[in-house]
Amino acid sequence: MTADASKLVPRSRAMQRCRRLLDWAMRQFCALPCAGARNAVELAMEAVQLADRLQEDPGCNQEGQLRCWEDAWLVAHLAVYRLARHRREG
Protein backbone atom coordinates (compact mmCIF):
# COMPACT_ATOMS: atom_id res chain seq x y z
CA MET A 1 0.00 0.00 0.00
CA THR A 2 1.44 3.37 -0.97
CA ALA A 3 0.63 6.86 0.24
CA ASP A 4 -1.04 9.57 -1.82
CA ALA A 5 1.30 10.32 -4.75
CA SER A 6 1.13 14.08 -4.15
CA LYS A 7 2.68 13.63 -0.69
CA LEU A 8 5.50 11.30 -1.67
CA VAL A 9 9.12 12.41 -1.64
CA PRO A 10 11.64 11.01 -4.12
CA ARG A 11 14.93 9.70 -2.77
CA SER A 12 16.95 12.58 -4.27
CA ARG A 13 14.78 15.18 -2.49
CA ALA A 14 14.96 13.26 0.79
CA MET A 15 18.75 13.02 0.53
CA GLN A 16 19.00 16.74 -0.23
CA ARG A 17 16.92 17.62 2.84
CA CYS A 18 18.98 15.27 4.99
CA ARG A 19 22.31 16.65 3.77
CA ARG A 20 21.21 20.19 4.64
CA LEU A 21 20.06 19.01 8.05
CA LEU A 22 23.30 17.13 8.69
CA ASP A 23 25.32 20.20 7.67
CA TRP A 24 23.28 22.33 10.08
CA ALA A 25 23.77 19.76 12.86
CA MET A 26 27.53 19.69 12.26
CA ARG A 27 27.73 23.49 12.39
CA GLN A 28 25.88 23.44 15.71
CA PHE A 29 28.18 20.74 17.03
CA CYS A 30 31.31 22.67 16.01
CA ALA A 31 29.96 25.82 17.66
CA LEU A 32 28.86 24.08 20.84
CA PRO A 33 30.38 20.58 21.23
CA CYS A 34 28.11 19.13 23.91
CA ALA A 35 26.16 15.92 24.36
CA GLY A 36 23.00 17.48 22.90
CA ALA A 37 24.84 18.54 19.76
CA ARG A 38 26.34 15.08 19.35
CA ASN A 39 22.88 13.56 19.74
CA ALA A 40 21.50 15.92 17.07
CA VAL A 41 24.27 14.88 14.66
CA GLU A 42 23.54 11.20 15.30
CA LEU A 43 19.83 11.74 14.70
CA ALA A 44 20.58 13.57 11.45
CA MET A 45 22.86 10.73 10.35
CA GLU A 46 20.07 8.25 11.04
CA ALA A 47 17.72 10.30 8.84
CA VAL A 48 20.34 10.21 6.06
CA GLN A 49 20.58 6.42 6.33
CA LEU A 50 16.80 6.05 6.12
CA ALA A 51 16.62 8.42 3.13
CA ASP A 52 19.29 6.36 1.41
CA ARG A 53 17.00 3.32 1.58
CA LEU A 54 14.16 5.08 -0.26
CA GLN A 55 13.50 4.41 -3.94
CA GLU A 56 14.00 7.23 -6.45
CA ASP A 57 10.48 6.68 -7.78
CA PRO A 58 8.23 7.86 -4.93
CA GLY A 59 5.48 5.48 -6.03
CA CYS A 60 7.73 2.49 -5.27
CA ASN A 61 8.27 3.43 -1.63
CA GLN A 62 6.12 1.83 0.99
CA GLU A 63 4.18 4.17 3.25
CA GLY A 64 5.99 2.76 6.30
CA GLN A 65 9.39 3.58 4.78
CA LEU A 66 8.34 7.15 4.09
CA ARG A 67 6.80 7.63 7.50
CA CYS A 68 9.90 6.24 9.20
CA TRP A 69 12.15 8.61 7.24
CA GLU A 70 9.86 11.59 7.83
CA ASP A 71 9.73 10.88 11.57
CA ALA A 72 13.51 10.51 11.79
CA TRP A 73 14.01 13.74 9.84
CA LEU A 74 11.56 15.63 12.03
CA VAL A 75 13.14 14.41 15.29
CA ALA A 76 16.60 15.38 14.04
CA HIS A 77 15.34 18.75 12.82
CA LEU A 78 13.78 19.52 16.19
CA ALA A 79 16.96 18.51 18.02
CA VAL A 80 19.11 20.81 15.88
CA TYR A 81 16.57 23.62 16.11
CA ARG A 82 16.58 23.35 19.90
CA LEU A 83 20.38 23.65 19.92
CA ALA A 84 20.32 26.69 17.66
CA ARG A 85 17.67 28.31 19.81
CA HIS A 86 19.61 27.54 23.00
CA ARG A 87 22.74 29.13 21.51
CA ARG A 88 20.82 32.30 20.59
CA GLU A 89 19.20 32.62 24.01
CA GLY A 90 22.20 31.60 26.09
GIZI-V860026 format. One record per pair of residues at least 24 apart in sequence whose ideal C-beta (glycine too) atoms are under 7 Angstrom apart, sorted by the first residue. I is the first residue (numbers start at 1). J is the second residue. Records with the same first field share a line. If there is no record, write none. Layout:
I->J + J
This chain:
1->63
2->59 + 61 + 62 + 63
3->63 + 66
5->58 + 59
8->58 + 59 + 61 + 66
9->58 + 66
10->56 + 58
11->51 + 54 + 55 + 56
12->56
14->51 + 54 + 69
15->51 + 52
17->73
18->44 + 47 + 48 + 51 + 73
21->47 + 73 + 76 + 77 + 80
22->48
24->80
25->76 + 80
28->80 + 83 + 84
31->87
32->83 + 87
36->83
37->83
39->79
40->76 + 79 + 80 + 83
43->75 + 76 + 79
44->76 + 80
46->72
47->72 + 73 + 76
